[in-house]
Amino acid sequence: MGRAAWTIRSEWDGTPAPAKEQVRLTLAWDDAAAELRVEAPFHDDPAPPGAAGPHPGLWEFEVVELFLLGEEQRYLEIEIGPHGHHWVLELHGARRVVREGLPLRLEVERQGEAWRARADFPATWLPPGLFAANAYAIHGHGSRRRYLAASPVPGTRPDFHQLEHFPRIAS
């Protein structure tokens, strides 16, 4: 029923990123289910503590994120890390969490300097009237922390919840 793809090619502010940092995401969905696939470089950042699975605060580690925006500022934030951790939030308005810790079915495979993930979830998690999205990748530590975006966002520091700057999903 629907399909969309994103390539993260720049830093959050639009500065081009090296090709070795590029990340690809694809989302396919029908009335029953959705499937998100991620292909990303592995930066070998330390894994979050604890076993793979849901992990709050995953954005503080190496992570790829997809924000899916629907009507009335309802959006889904899906975070996936290369060590099998994930965090999924449903929001209504910028940063206003309605539900969090939703349980993804996730498979992650690391090979050398790259990793891939496949996440499956119910299509009912997609926000009603899905029309826009943005994708992000974060890695590194301290002054070497890198924030990348499929579509740049304005400001003096990275703020990924600027819903008004999400590009429309091509139909």
ABEGO torsion letter per residue (X at the ends): XBBBBBBBABBAAGBBBBAAABBBBBBBBBAABBBBBBBBBBAGBBBBBEBBEBBBGAAABBBBBBBBBBBGGBBBBBBBBAAGBBBBBBBBEBGBBABBGBBBBBBBBBBEABBBBBBBBBAAABBBGBABBBBBBBBEBEAABBBBBABBBBEABBBAABAAABBBBBX
